[in-house]
C-alpha cells in the first residue's frame, strides 16, 4: 500500500474537524481531513426526518462564519444544518478526503511520528487531531435488549419516521431530548407510545422574554469549565419543532404518552419496571426550578429589563401513572411491536492504538485522557468531545474555542 505524508492529519469532517482546519489554515499548517463518509455525516444519517436544531439559529456559529438568514431566533431543520456545515467547508476550502475510513492509528516504531492507516493507504504525520465526535457507538444495554423478546428494536440514531416502524405500539427507553422528541413525532401517527423514563432535565423553551440558550450563555453555564463540571450531568429537554415550545414528561403524558419507570429486567418480552416515575418527575421539577431561580437572581442582580413570566411557573398535573406505578409491562399484551433505544452513545476508539485511554464510568468505557484536548502522547489531540474544556466544547457555538487553542499548540510544535 502507498504511504503518504502530511504535517497534520485531522480525523473527522464534522463541525469539530472543520473548525480545527480553519485555524490550522490561518497558521499556515499543512493538513488534511479524513472523513469516513460525507461532511456532517452524523447530521445526515443519524437524525430523524423532522429533527430541528435544539438551539436558536443565532447559535449556528463556526470560526469565521455564522448564520446570516432571516430568522435568527428560529430553529433550523436538520437539512439546513447540513447545508450550513457544507457551506462552511466550502468557504474555508477545507482539504477534505471524503470516503476515507481510518482503520488504525499508531506510532511508527522508534519514532514520534504517527502512522494513520486507511483503506486507501497509510499517511505519516507529525500531528493527529481526533475529531470523530461523541456519537460513535449506540449504547444499548445488551441484557435488556435480549429481554425484549422478538420485537423490532432500533437505536434512536436509526429512527427516521413512524412509517418505518412495524404497525403497533412503541416503547421508547430513555427520556432525554431524543426519546421525548421521538415520542412526540410518533403521536400524530395514532400509535400508542410508552416511555420508560429516567433522568431528565425539563427547562422552559423561553423564559422572561428570552430563549433558554440566551440565559445559559448569560449565566455563564456554557462557559463552565471541566474543573467545575457538576456531578450530575443531564442535558436539557429542548425542541425546536414548530418554533420551539416547552418539552417535558408531563406534557407528553397530557398528549397521550404512557409514562413508566425505568426498565429493571425482563425475559421474553415481559418487563419489570422500577416504581420511580414520581421521583423522576420531582427531580425534573427541581431542575426546572433551579434554572428559573438562577435567571431571576441574574435579572435582579444586573437590573435587566426582563418582565416576569408567571405562565412558565405553572406545573401540569402528575399523570395517573405517577401514583399507580406500573410495575410490569408485557410487550405482547400491550401490543408493542417496536422498541426504540434512546439510551445515548459510547465512545469507540478501538482503532486508536496509543496509551491515552482509561476505563471510566459505570460501564467502564474506554475514555480519552487529556487536558483541554492535549494528550500525554506529543502531537496527539482530541477535539469536539463533551466537556473537552468547557460545557460548550461539543456545541457548534463552542467548538471553535478549543479548535483555536489546539491549532495554536500544533503551530508552536513546528
N, C-alpha and C positions, 0 to 999 in steps of 0.2 A: 504494500500500500504506500501511496505517496505521503511524504512528510512536508508540511508547510511550516512557516514560522511567522510569528506576529508578536509585537511588543505586549499587547494586552488582549485577552480573549474574554468577551462578555457572554455568559451562557444564559440565554433567555431574552426574547424580543418583546416583552411586555412593557408596562409603564416604567418599571424599575430599570431594566436594561437600557431602555431608550434615554432615560434621564441621565444615567451614567455616561452614555455615549455623547450626549450633548456637552457635558463638562469635559470629557476626555478630548473631544474635538476642539474645544476652546483652549485647552492646554497644548494642543498640537501633538497629542499622543496617538500613535498608530494603534488601531484596534479593529476588531471585527466582532459582530454579534452573531452568535449561533442560535437559531430558533428552530425548534423541532418541527413546528408546523407553520403557522402564519402569525403575523403581528397580531397581538391581542387575542391569542387563541382561546384563552380561558373565557373571555367575554363572548366569544363566538359560540363555543361548543359546550360550555359548562353552565349555561344560563337558560332559563325557560323563556318562552316566546314573549310573554307580557312583562318581563322584568324591566324595571326602570332604575335609574341611578338613585341611591338612597339619600344622597345629599344634593342640595341645590346646584344648579348649573354653574353658579359663580365659583364653586369649588373644583370645577374641571380645570385644573392647572398643572402644567408641567414646565420645567425650566425654559424660559423664553417664549412661552406660548400659553394662552389662556382662552377660555370660552369667550366668544365675541358675538354671540347670537342675540336674538331679540327678547329672550325670556330668561334672564339670569336667575330668577327666583323659581323657575320651573324645574322639572326633573326629566332628564334625558332618557329616552328609551334605550334599550340595550344596543341596538344597531347604531344609534347616534354616538354612543360612547366608543364603539368600534371605529367609526369614521373619525372621531376626534383623535384617537391614538394613531390611526393610519395617517392622518394629515400631519401629525407631529413627526412621525417617522420620515415622511417625505420632505417636510420643512427643514429638518436638520440633516437631511441626506445621510441617514443612518447607514453604516456599512453592514447591511444585513445579509446573512446567508440563511434564507428560509428553507425548510425541508431538510435541515441538517440536525440529526439526532446525536447527542453526545452519549457515548456508551461507557466511557471511563475517564477519570481524571486522576493522574498520579504524577509523581516527580520522576524526572529522568535519573536513573541510578548515578550516584556520585556527583549530582548537580543540584542547584537550587531551582532550576528551570522546570516548567511543567510540561507534561505531555497530555494534550486534550485529544482523546481518541473519539472519532466519529465513524459513522458508517461509510463515509467517503474518504477517510484517511486520518492522519494524525497531524495536529498542529502543535508546534513547540512554542511556548510563551514564557515571558518573564513574569507576567501577572495574569491572574484569572479572577474575574468577578462573577460570582454565582448569583444570578438574578432570576431564579426559577419560581419565585413567589411562594406563598404559603399554601396554595391549593394544589397539593401534589398527589395525594392518595386518599380516596374516600375512607373515612373512619367508620367502619361498620363492625359492631361487636359480633363476632362470629357465633358465639354461643346463642345469643338472642336471635340472630338471623336463622340459625338452624331450628330454633324453637317455633318459628313461624309456619312450619309445615311446607305445603306445596304452593302457597300463594305466590303471585308475581311480586318480586322485590327489586327496587332500584334505589340508588342514592339520589339525593336531591340534585346533584350536578348532572344527572342524566334525565331528569324530568323536563318535558317540553310543553305539554298541554294535556288537558283532560282526555282528549280523543285518543291519545297514545296509550292509555291505560285500558286494561280489560274492563268490561262492564261490571258495575258493582260498587260497593262501598270501599273507602280508602282509609287506612291507618297511617298517620304521619307520626314518626317517632322523632321528637325534638321540637322545642318551642322557641328557637331563635328566630331571627328575621326570615331565613329561608323557609323554615317549617310553617310559620304563620302566614307568610305571603303565599306559599303554595296552597295552604288551606283556603285562603280567600280566592285564589284562582280556580279552585275546584268547585266551590259552592254554586256558582251560576250554572254549572252543568247538570245540577239536580242530584248530584251524588251525596250520599251520607258520608260525612267526614269525621273521623275520630282523630284526636290529637293527644298523644302521650306527652304531657307537659313536664318540663324540668326547669332549670334555672333560666330566667328571662328577665329583661330589664325594660319595662314599658316606660316611655317618655312621651311628652306632648310633641306632636309634629311642630306646632308653633306655640309660643308662649310669650305673653306680653308684647305681641306685635312682631315677634321675630322667630325665624326658624330655629329649631334645635341646634343646628350646626353653628349658627351665628353665636349663640350663647356658649357653646362648648369652646369656641375659639376665644371669646371674650373672657371666659373664666380661666383660660389657660390650660384647659383639660387636654386639648390636642397636643400641647407642648409639654405635658407632664413627662418627665424623663424616666428611663427604665429604673433608675435608683429609687424612684418614688412610685413604682408600679403598685397598684392596690392588690392585696392578696386574692380578692375575688374579682376576676376579670370576666365580665359578662357584657357582650355587645348590646347596644340599644336596639329595641324593636322599632324599625322605621320602614316606611313605604313611600314611594313617590308616585304610585298609581293614582290617576285621576287628580293630579295636582297635589297629592300628599294629604294625609289625614292621620289621626291617631290610630295606631295598631296595637291591640293588646288582647289578652286572653278573654277578658270579659266581653269585649266587643265581638270576638269570634263566636263565643257561646251564644250571645244575643242573636247573631246571624244564623245560627243553626249548627255550629260545630259542637260535637260531643267531646268535652274535655275529660281526660282521665289522668291518673297519676302515672309516674314513670314505670316502665316495664321492668319487673324484677327478674323473672324467669318464666319458663314455659316449656311446653312439649307438644308436638303435633298440632300446633295452631291454637292451643289453649294456654292463655297467658295469665300470670299472676301479676297484679298491679299493686304498687305502694299506695297506702292511704294518705298521700301527702299533697293532694291537689290544693286543699285550703291553705296549707302552709306555703305552697308555691305562690299562690295568689297574694298572700300577705307580704311575702318577701318582695314581690313585684311592686306592691304599694309603697313599700319603704324606699325602693329605688326611685320611684316616681316623685315622692315627697322630698327626697334628698336633692333631686335636681331642681325642683321648683323653689325650694328653700334657698339653695345656693344662688339662683338667679335673683330672687327677691333681695337677698343681702347685697349682692353685687350692685343692683339698681339703686338701693338706698345709699350705699357707701359712696357711690360715684355720682349721685344726683342725676341719674339718667331719666330722660323723658320716655318712659315705657309704662303706659297705663296698666292698671290691674286687669287681670284676665280671669275673672272668677269662674267662667264656664269650664275651664280646664281642670278645676279642682273637684268637679262633680264626678263621683265614682259610680260606675254602673254596678248594679247589684250582683252578688255572687251567683253563679249558675247553680242549678239544682244539684249538679254532680259534686259540688264542693261540700255539701252537707250529707249526701247519701253515700259517697265514696264507693265507686265501682271498684271491686277488688279482683274481679276475674273477667276475662274477655275471651269468648270463644269466637275465633275469627269466622269460622264457617257458619255458626248460628247467627252471627251479626251480618252476614252477607259480605264480609270483607274479602275482596279478591286481590287487593294490591296493598303493599307496604312501601312507604317512601321513607328512607332513612335520611332525616335532616340532622345528621349527627356530626357534621363538621369534617375536617380533614386531618391527616397526619403528614409529617414530612416523609420523604422517600429519597434518601441520598445514597442508596446502595451502590451507585456508580462512582461515588466520590471516595477514592481510596487514600485518604490522608487522615492523620490523627487529630481531627478537630471536632470530635463529637463526644457527647456524654449522654447516657440514658437518663431521661428526666420525665417527670410526671407520673401519674398513676399507671399509665400503660408503658412506662419506660421507653418512650420514643427516643430514637437517636437524634439528638438536637445539636445544632451547631453551637460551639463555644467561641465567643468573640467579644470584643469590646468595640462598640459602635461599628460593627462590621469588619473589624480587623482581627484576623485570627493569629494564632501562635506560629503559623507557617508563613514566613515572609512572602508577600506577593499574592496571598490568597484572601479573598474578601467575600462577604455576603452583603446583599442589599435587598430591600423590599420585604423583609420579614417583619411580622408584628413585633412592636416594641424593640426594633433594632437599636434605636437610641431614644425614641420618644413614642408616645401613643400613636402619632400620625405617621409613623415610618412606613406603613404599608398602604397608605392612602394616596390617591392621585395628588391631592393637595399637599402632601407631606414628604413624598419620597425624594423630591428634588434636593432637600437639605442634606440628607445622608449621601446622595449621589455626588453633590459638590464636595463634601468632606472627603469621600473616598477617592474621587478623581484627583484632588489635590495631593493626597497621600501617595497615590501612584506616581504623580508627576515628580514628587520630591525623591522618589526612589531611583529615578533615571539618572 
